[in-house]
Amino acid sequence: MSAVLAEGQDKRSTAEVLPVALAAMGVVFGDIGTSPLYTMKEVFNVHHGLAVTPANVLGVLSLVFWALTIVVSLKYVVYITRADNRGEGGIMALTSLALRTTRSPRLARLMSAVGLFGAALFYGDGVITPAISVLSAVEGLEVATPAFRPFVLPISLVVLTGLFVIQSKGTARVGAVFGPVMLFWFATLGVLGTMNVVRHPDVLQAFNPLHAVHFFAANKGIGFLALGAIVLAITGGEALYADMGHFGRRPIKLAWFGFVFPALYLNYLGQGALILDDPSAVQNPFYLLVPEPLLYPMVGLSTLATIIASQAVISGAFSLTKQAVQLGYSPRVHIIHTSEKEVGQIYVPNVNWMLLGAVIALVLGFRSSSALASAYGIAVTLTMMIDTLLAFLVVRALWKWGWGSALAFVAVFLTVDFAFFAANTVKIFDGGWFPLVLGLFIHALLMIWKRGRAALTERMQVDTMPLDLFIQSMFHDPPIRVPGTGVFMTTAPDGVPRALLHNLLHNKVLHARVVLVTMITEDVPYVPASERVQVEELDFGFYRVFVRYGFKDDPDIPAALALAEGQGLPFVLMESSFFLGRETLIPRAGSLLGRWREQIFILMFRNAHSAADFFCIPANRVVEFGTQIEL
């Protein structure tokens, strides 16, 4: 259900919401739901120097509980999911809302850059999540018998490669089983945890926050650094907000508080109870919870759960790429729709294979989930800090909170976010540099493309003839008119497109109807069909058409022009020709971009996907005119 009503407007009964909540388990909670595989193991990793004592175990369990409560439950589920952009969530939607709070161009550019950096960091998460999740699941074979150790890496690579290869087939069929599988996964987590909690009920003391306080007092620096591993328990929290548009706030809230959170924490408590009974179990407390006869089935279930978690991140990367294209931060890319019913199910080949290459390099470079844990966390905590800052602007300016309440909001959540981020900074030289470098690289490309497009538009408009003067000249020296409709795409609705001038210069004719189409991307996820098209009839058979899309809509210019018939513009596809410009960019001294940015922009421009395909224009209706432009 792409839905979506705000929770206060959601009139569905609990019986109607439950199936949606089940489906949400297969998408929204995959990442955070597989964190028990490695979190406790990494907190007590021998390299971190944290002693395995009853006080430390209770302190860690207390920190995990309050991290899940403050960051995931309160910050994301209770508060930030209320900041929806027409039902959609995620950092792009939150940035769009934040931009509505200011009229300052400089502040707007700063917020856009910060929000875009948070989005770029998601690609780092999209690489690390599949690698660490699948590796940690397959490493369960080592617990069964050390003889499997040499096969962990090859098996992980085969599973990961298969995951990316099947992306082109779409996830509609497989997705139908994601919810039930994750329901069984969380139920298994809860049962395994409860079995050990019953044997050692003392771990229930961990709900007392004083154990967390005593943990820091006793361990000081080491205790603070332990936060860098504890953060692994909340990775995936941002996905609750990012995937809200698919399910709605109420089903996500119901699934989290009603089932996922209790099952997750019961498993952490069970691992803590096992460690209290046998400190040597810290080597892999998750799999050592499992009765020996069920170990191999559990490895299979864990692997399936990590595949589902990885699928959600990969699909998120596809969706984010599409949004970046729509908002003008990325060149056009080839996007394939894998479902005839679900608009949001897409496959982006370029992104898919780049992610696979990065994942394989990461697995071969780090070789274990423990080593990868050093790279995990810093990108997530940075994104969480950005979410908090943007949400502060929303609660203050859009929700009209008083300064006291708004400052309390940002102080509490930003303090927690910053503590986790600071603890993760020590990981930078142990692998944490990877998601940061990848995020900075992608952010740089997105900003170069945005600035490059602005510079290109500025250069093209210098030589553009005003449209009103051009139409007036038609009355004095009218060209030959031919039947049909000529459609010209333009970013400058008040100017004459170069393709139109070239057509007139070379063919000496104009169509009976000349339609100038300008596409506008709004800061909302979807624009309803009733608001899609605006038609202005001009003199001499000219029409100016504005076509509006949201950043999650799929541009389809022929379909939009068919809607324009209701506003007086006759349109028959097979009697229309679409004229597109194909620009060749030439570098020049004194470019607005600077030399190295100019070279990167030209490379990106040359490799952009076909405009005709992007706008869904049939190939047999397209005419292209080439032109050279100096940047």
N, C-alpha and C positions, 0 to 999 in steps of 0.2 A: 504493500500500500504506500504510494508515494505521497502521501498525504498530507495536508495534515492540519489538524486543528490544534489550537492551543489547548492545554489541559483543561482549563476552565470551560472551554467550549466543546470538549469531547463528550458527547452524549451517549457513547457506546456503553453497553452494559459490561459487567465484568466478564460474563461468558463470551462476549464478542471480542474483548481485549485479550483474553488468555491465548488464543491461537497466534495473535500478533506478537505477544510477549514470547511465545515459544520460538517463533521465527527469528525474533531479535537475538535470542541466545546463540543462534548459528552465525550471526554476523557481528553483532555489537560487542560481545563478551569473549570472543576467541582469544585475543591477545592477552588480556588480563587473566583470563581463565586458565592459561597454560603457564602462568608465572610460578605456581607452586613447584613446577618441575625443577627449577634452579635457584629460587630465591634463598631459601634457608641454607642450601649448600654453599652459596657464594658468601653469605654473611659470615659463616664460620670457616671460610677458606683459610688454610694454614698461613697463606701469604699475607693475610690481613692482620694476624697477630691477636685475634680476639679469643680469649680463653673460653673453653666449653665448660661453664659452670652453671649451676641452677639459677643464680641471680641473673647471669647474662642471657640465658635462654628466655627467662620470663621477661626481661627488659626488651629483648628483640621482638618477642611475640606481642608485647604491649605496643611497641613502636609500629609494628605492622598493622595492628588493629586501628590505631589512631590515625595512621597515614591513610588507610582505606576509608576511614570515617570522615576525616577532614577534607582530604583532596578529592576523593571519588564521590562519596555520598553527599557531602554538603556542597562542596564547590561546584562539581559538575552536575550531579543528578538533581540537587535541590535548586541551585541558583542558575548556573550558566545555561542549562537546557531551557530556561525561560527566555533566553535571549535568542529567539529564533527569527530568521529572516523569511517571512511567509512560510513557516514550518520547517525550513532548512537550517541545519547547524553546520559546525565546522569553522575553521579559522578564516576562510574566505568570507563566509556569511557574517561572522563576528566583525571582521574588518569593515565590511560594507556598512554594518550598523554603526560602528564607531565613527566612520567618515561622515555620517549624518549629524554628528554632534559639533562639527566645526565648520566655519566659513573661511578659515584661514588657509590659503593655498599651501603655504609652507608647512603648517601642521598636518594638513591632509597628505602631503607628499611623505612626511615623516611616518605617519601612521600606515600609509600604504607600504612603505619600505619595510617597516617592522613586521606588519602582517604577512607580507610576502616572504620575509625571511623565515617566519614560523612555518609557512607552507612549504618552503624549500627544504626545511629540516625534516619534513615528513618523508621525503624520498630516502633520507638516511635511515629512518625507521623502517621504510619499505624494504631495505636491503638487510638490515640486522635482524628484524623479527623472524623472517623465514629461516635464516641461518642458525640463530641461537635456539629457536624453538625445535626445529627438526633435529639438530644435533643433540640437544638435551634429551629428546625422546628416544632416539636410537641408542644413546649411551646407556640406556637401561639394559641393553644386552650384556654390557660389561658386568653388571651386577649379577646377572644369571650365571655367567661364566667368563673368566678373563680370556678364554680362547677367542671370544668374539671381538676383542679389542682391535685387531688389525682391520676388521671389516666395518667398523663404525663409520669411518670417513667415506669409503666407497658407497655404502648403503645410503648415507645421508645425501651424497651428491646425486645418486640415482633418483631418490625421492624428490629432491628439489628440482632437478632437471625435468622430471615428469610433470611436476606441478606447473612449471612455466610453459611446457609444451602444450598442455591441454587447454591453456587459456584461450586459444583461438576457437575452441569448440563451444565456448560459452559456459556459464555456470548454472543455467536455469534448471537442468535436470539434477545435477549434483546438489544444487542449493536446496532442493526440496527435502533432502535428508540431513542438512546441516543442523537444523533446529533439534530434531530428535536425538541426533548423535551427541550434541553438546548438552542436552538435557541429561542423557545417560552419563556423560562425562562428569558433570557437576554433581550428580547423584552419587557417582562412584567416589569422587573426592570427599564428599560429606560422610559417606559410610566408612571409608578407610580412616578418616580423621577421628570419627566418633569411636571406632573400635579401640583406638589407643588412648583417647581422652578418658574413656571409662576405666582403663587400667591405671591411669595416672591423672586423677581429677585435679591435682594441684595446679595444673597448667591454666585452669580457669581463672586463677588469680591475675593473669595477664590483662584482663579487662581493666584493672586498676592502673590509672596513668602514673601512679607513684613509682611503679616498677620501671617505667621509661625514664623518669627523673633520676632515680637511683642508678640506672644504667649509665647515664651521662656523667653523674657525679663520680662513679667508681672508675670509669674507663677514660674519661676526659678526651684526649685527642683521638685515641683509637675508636672510642664510642662515636665521635662525630664522623669519622671516616666510614664507620659502618653504615651510615645513612646512604652512602654511595651504592651499597648492595641492597639495602632495604627498599630503595626506590624501585627495584625490579618488581616489587609486589604491586605497584600502581601503574606500571607501564601499560598502556592501552586504555587508561582512563579517559583520554581525550577522544577516543573512538566513540564513547557513549554520546558525546555531543555531535561529532562529525557525522554519525550515521542516523541522527535523529529524524532526518527527513524521510527515511525509508519506512519508519515504523510509528513515529509520533512519540511525544514525551511520556505519556501515561503508560504505554506498554513497557518502555525501557525502565521506568521507575518501578513498576510492579515486578518485573523480572529481577531487577537488582536487589531490592529490599526483601522480596518474597522468597527468593531461592538462591540466586548467584552469590550474594555477599555471605549469607550464612554457610553455604557449602564451601566456599573458598576459605573462610576463616577457620571452619572446623578442620580442614585439612592442614592448615598451618599449625593449629593447636595439636593435632595428632602428630605432626612431625616433631614439634617441640617436646611432646610427651615421650616419643621414641628416643630422642636425644638425651632426655633426663634419665631414662632407663639405661641407655647404652651410648655414651659419648662418642664412640667410634662410628656411630651411624651418621655422623655429619658428612661422611664421604658421599653419601647420596640418600638423604633421609626420605625423599619421595618414594623411590622404588623399594627401599627397605621397609616401608609401611605395608607393602603388598605381600600377602601370603605366597609362599614359594610356588605352589602349583598354578597360581594365577599370574605369575610374573610375565611370561611371554604374551598372553592375551593383553596384559596391561601395556606392554611395549607397543603392541599393535594399536590399541585404543589411543594411547598418548600420541603416537605418530599421526593418526587420523585427526586428532584434535589440533595438533600443531599445523597440519595442512590446512584445516579450516581457518585457524587463526591467521596463517600466512595469506590465504585467499582473500580475506577481508582487507588486508593491508595492500595487496597487489591491486585489487579492484579500486581501493581508495586512491592509489597512485594514478590509475587510468582516469578516474573521475576528476582528480585535481588537475591533471594535464589538460583535460577538455575545458575546465573552467578557466585555466590560464590562457588558453587560445581565445576563448570567447571574450575575456577581459582585455585582450591585447598585450599580454605579457609573454606570449610564445608564438612562434610561427605556426602556420597550419600544419597539422600532422594527420596521417591517415588513421581514421577512426572507423572501426567496424562494429556494427550493432549485431550482437549475438542472440537477440531475442526479438521476435515480432510483437510481443506484448509489453515487455518491460523496457521503457525508454532508457533507463539508467544502466542497463547491462551492455557494456561496451568493451571493446578490445583494442588496445593501441599497440601495434606490433613493435614500433621503435622503442617505446618505453619498456615493453615486456622483455625484449632481448637485452637491452642495456641493464635492466634489473638482474636478469639471470647472470650476465657476465660479472656484475659486481658481487652477487651472492656467491658464485663459484670462487672468485678471487678471495673473498672474505673467508670462506670455509677453508680453502687451501692455505691461506695465510695464518689464520688463528688456530685451526685444527681441533679445537675443543670448545664446549659451551662456556667453560670457566674462563678461557682466554677471551672469548667474545664478550663476556659480561663486563670486561674492562671498557669495551667500546660502547656498551649500552647504557643509557641513562642520561648522558649529558644533553643529547638532542631533545629527549623527552622533557627534561626539566626546563630547558630553555623555552620550548613550546608552551609549557604550562605557565611559565612566567609571563609570556606574551599574552596568553589568553586572559590572565588575571588583569593585566594592565588595560587591555582593550575592554574587558568586562567592566572595569571601574568607570570608564568613560560612558558606557551604556547605562549603568545603574544610576550614575549621577545626572546625566543630561537627558536620557530618554525615559528612564523610569521615574525621574524626579525625586530621587532619594535626597535627603538632607546631607549636608557635608559631614556631619558626625557619623551617620550610618554608612555613607559611601567610604569614608576614610577608614572606618572600622573594618569594612569588607576587604579593602585592598591591604590593610595592615596585617590582618590575620592570615589571609591566603598567600600574600606575597612573602611574608616571613617564612612560612612553611616551604613555599616553592624555592626561595633563595637558599634556605638551609640545605635542601636536597641538591640544588645546583652547585653550591659551594663544595659540598662533599664529593661531588662528581668531578670537580675540576682537577683533582689529583690523578684522574684516569686519563687525562689528555695525552700524556706521553706513553701510556700503556695501551693505546688503541682508541681512546676517546677522540683523538684528532680526526678519525675517519669520518664520522657523521658530520662533524663541524666543517671539514674541508669540502665534503660533498655538498652540504647545504650552502656554504658560501659560494661554491662554484655554480650551482644551479641558480642561486639568487643573482649572481653576477650576470649570467646569461639572460635571465628574465628581465633584469633592469636594462641591459644593453639592447634587447629587442624593443622594449617600450620606448627608450630614448631614440633608437634608430628609426622606428616607425614615425615618431613625432618629427624627427629631422627630415625624413623622406617626404612626409606630408607637407612640411613647410617649404621644401624645395619645389615640390610639384605645384603648390599654390601660387608661387611667384609668377609663373608663366600662365596661370589659368585665366581665361577670359570670363568676365562676369556673365552669368546666365541671362539676365534680363537684357543686356546689350546684344547678346547673340540672337536672342529671339526677335528683338526689334529689327535686326539686320535681315532677318528672313523675309520681312514684309517688302523690303526694297529690292532684294535680289533672291527670290525664292528658288530653291533647288528643286530638282525633280523629286516627286514623292512616289513611293512604291507601296503596294498594299502590305498590310501586316503591322507587326509591332517590333520596334527595336528597343531592347532593354540594355541600359548602361549602368554598371555598378560604379558608384562614386562615394568618396569620403567627404567631398565638399559640395553640399547640396546647392550652394549659390554659384558654383562655377561650372564650366563646361568640361566634361570628362575628355581626356586626351583621345580615348578610343573613338569618341563621337567626331572629333575634329579629323582624325585620321580616316575614318570611314567617309566623311564628306569630301576630304581632299582626294582620296584615291578612287572612290566609287561614284562620286558626284551625285549622290542621292541621299534622301532621308526617308525613313518609313513614315507611313501615314500617322502612326502614333509613336512618339518617342518618350520612353519611360526612364527617368533617372532614379535609381534606387539607392538609398542610403540606409545601411544597416546600423542600428544603435543597440548596444548591449547595456541593459539596465543593471542596477546594483541589487537585483532580486534574482532568486533562482529560476523562476518561471514567469513568463508573461502570458496571460490567458489569450486565447484566440480572438476574443472580442476586442482586445486592446492591441493586437498585433500590428495592424496596418493603418496608416494615415495617408490619404491621397489628397494632393493639391493639383487641380487642373489649371494649367497655364495656357497662354496663347499659342496659336499655330500648331496645335496637336501635341503639345508637350505636357507631360505629367511628372510631378515630383512625388515620389513615394517614400515614406519613412517606414521601415520594418523594424520592429522592436523585439528583442529576444532577451531572456534572462541568461545568467551565466551557466545554467545547466540545461538550457534549451538546445535543440538541434536545428541549426539554420537550414531552411528549405525555401529558397527564393521562389521557385515556381508555385509552391503551395501558398506562399504568402500573397503572390500576385493573383492567385485564384480567389483569395479572400477579398482582394481589392475590387473585384467585380461588384460587390455589394455597395461600393462607394463611387460607382460610375465609371470605372476603368474596364473597358472590354478586354478580355484576355483569353486567347486560345493558344495553348502551348505550341502546337504544331504550325502555327502561323506566326510564331515569334522567333526572333534571333537575339541571342545574348552576346553582347560585345564586351570583351574583357581585355584589359591591358596586360602585357607581359613586359615588365620593366627589367632592363639590364643595368645594374648599378656599376658605376665607374668611380673608383676612389679619386680623391683630389686633395691637394694641399689645402690646409686651413679648414678641414671638415669640422662640422659642429660636434662630431663624436670624438675626435682625436684619432690618431692613426691606428692603434691596436684595436680599439673598440670598433672602428669602421671596418677593419678586416674581418673581425668576428661577425659583425652584423651582415656583411655581404655574404659570408659563407652560410649563415643561417638562412638568409633570404633566398639564396640559390637552391637550398635544399627543402624549402617549404613545399607542402603538399599543394596539388593543383587547386586553384580557386574554384574551378567548375565542379570538381568532386565535392569540395567542402560545402558549396552552396547547393548541392544536389541538382545541378543543371545537366540535362542530358547532353552527352558529347556531340550528338548530331545537331544540336541547336546553338553551338558555341562558335564564335568567331573571335580570334585573338589578334591583336595588333601589338607589335613589338616597339619598344622605345628605349633609348639610352638616357640615363639620368646621372648626373654628377652629384654626389653627396657633398 
